[in-house]
């Protein structure tokens, strides 16, 4: 049987020293900090994933509407079925009650869609077409479809090749007079067989490019 020395007996009676307690507290604080950082990183990562997933769902809905608009183009109307000027894409499409002017635009990183009233009057459609450049993006009918879009470009497929949509295509016929004959509608160009959308999107890890091709019914080769 071992005997305790007087020094050991006094040490057991005294317990932990202040230095030992402080060291233990420091170690526990470090471990708690590391654990909190790990939990915080997991929460942030999950939030980023949820945000990206929601953003993709919204973009998917916007692209579905984009495709629907292009597949419903009015191919035999007096106004160009589709026209891109670099800032906005104007198109006229058939709807159950008549014809509707739709405008897609990019403003300060926000991709928007505006749908005009349905009409069967050529003069009303022509007036709406002419007023598009004056739009500020806050008019009734404007919907925000996607954010974080830093740039976009549109291409038309004509003559077995993709070309910049801002280049002049083959003219089909001259426009007819608008309301009261005071304004002429723009000339119609040959309808492209396809429309390509190229967008630059800002993401958590940098910019990415999205490309979407849509076949245009009634497009001419």
Secondary structure, DSSP 8 states (H G I E B T S, - for coil): -----HHHHHHHHH-S-HHHHHHHHHHHHHHHHHHHHHHHHHHHHHHHHHHHHHHHHHHHHHHHHHHHHHHTB-TTSSS-SEEE-SSEEEEEEEETTEEEEEEEEEETTEEEEEE---BS-HHHHHHHHHHGGG--S-STTEEEEEE-EEEEEEEEEETTEEEETTS---EEE---B-GGGSSB---EE---SEEEEEEEEEETTEEEEEEEEEE-TT---
